Amino acid sequence: MSAEQAFKARVHVMLKDGVLDPQGEAVRHALGGLGFEGVEAVRQGKVIELDLTAADAATAEARVREMCEKLLANTVIEKYSIEIV
């Protein structure tokens, strides 16, 4: 059995295309009010960083994917991507 290794995972969570993003729209409006013209759309998301241990990078990614499906992302309205760094 191999030893566990330390990994850092970065999860990017964004609303799916077509889902209304009121926070993004508020940011777009505020940018216009500050003189930043030409910003036609803003989508706001979140980044989650995790430090974890696993046997290898593939196992780490599989565990993080399970975390996303169960807690970190609302997969009905959000999409996510995972980076093992």
C-alpha positions as CSV (number, residue, x, y, z in Angstrom):
1,M,0.0,0.0,0.0
2,S,1.4,3.4,-1.0
3,A,1.7,6.3,1.3
4,E,-0.8,9.2,1.1
5,Q,0.4,12.3,-0.7
6,A,-0.6,15.9,-0.1
7,F,-2.6,17.6,-2.8
8,K,-4.2,21.0,-3.3
9,A,-7.4,21.1,-5.2
10,R,-9.0,24.2,-6.7
11,V,-12.7,24.1,-7.5
12,H,-14.3,26.8,-9.7
13,V,-18.1,27.0,-9.3
14,M,-20.2,29.0,-11.6
15,L,-23.9,29.3,-12.4
16,K,-24.9,27.3,-15.5
17,D,-25.5,29.2,-18.7
18,G,-29.1,30.5,-18.8
19,V,-29.4,30.7,-15.0
20,L,-30.1,34.3,-13.8
21,D,-27.1,35.8,-12.0
22,P,-28.4,38.8,-10.0
23,Q,-25.1,39.4,-8.2
24,G,-23.3,39.4,-11.6
25,E,-25.9,41.9,-12.9
26,A,-25.4,44.1,-9.8
27,V,-21.6,44.1,-10.4
28,R,-22.2,45.0,-14.1
29,H,-24.4,47.9,-13.2
30,A,-22.0,49.1,-10.5
31,L,-19.1,49.0,-13.0
32,G,-21.1,51.1,-15.4
33,G,-21.8,53.6,-12.6
34,L,-18.1,53.9,-12.0
35,G,-17.4,54.7,-15.6
36,F,-16.4,51.3,-16.9
37,E,-18.3,51.3,-20.1
38,G,-18.6,48.4,-22.5
39,V,-19.1,45.7,-19.9
40,E,-22.0,43.8,-21.3
41,A,-22.3,40.9,-18.9
42,V,-20.8,39.7,-15.6
43,R,-21.0,36.2,-14.2
44,Q,-20.0,35.8,-10.6
45,G,-18.7,32.5,-9.1
46,K,-16.6,31.1,-6.3
47,V,-13.3,29.4,-5.9
48,I,-12.8,26.8,-3.2
49,E,-9.3,25.6,-2.3
50,L,-8.9,22.3,-0.5
51,D,-5.7,20.7,1.0
52,L,-6.2,17.0,1.1
53,T,-4.3,13.7,1.1
54,A,-4.8,10.8,-1.3
55,A,-2.9,7.9,-2.8
56,D,-2.5,9.7,-6.1
57,A,-3.8,12.7,-8.1
58,A,-6.6,10.7,-9.8
59,T,-7.9,9.6,-6.4
60,A,-7.7,13.1,-5.1
61,E,-9.7,14.4,-8.0
62,A,-12.3,11.7,-7.6
63,R,-12.7,12.6,-3.9
64,V,-13.1,16.3,-4.7
65,R,-15.6,15.5,-7.5
66,E,-17.7,13.6,-4.9
67,M,-17.4,16.6,-2.5
68,C,-18.7,18.8,-5.3
69,E,-21.6,16.6,-6.1
70,K,-22.6,16.3,-2.4
71,L,-21.9,19.7,-1.0
72,L,-19.7,22.2,-2.7
73,A,-21.8,22.9,-5.8
74,N,-25.6,22.9,-6.4
75,T,-25.5,20.8,-9.5
76,V,-29.0,21.8,-10.5
77,I,-28.0,25.4,-11.2
78,E,-24.2,25.4,-11.0
79,K,-21.3,23.8,-12.9
80,Y,-17.9,23.2,-11.5
81,S,-14.3,22.4,-12.7
82,I,-11.5,20.9,-10.6
83,E,-7.8,21.6,-10.8
84,I,-5.4,19.4,-8.8
85,V,-2.4,21.7,-8.3
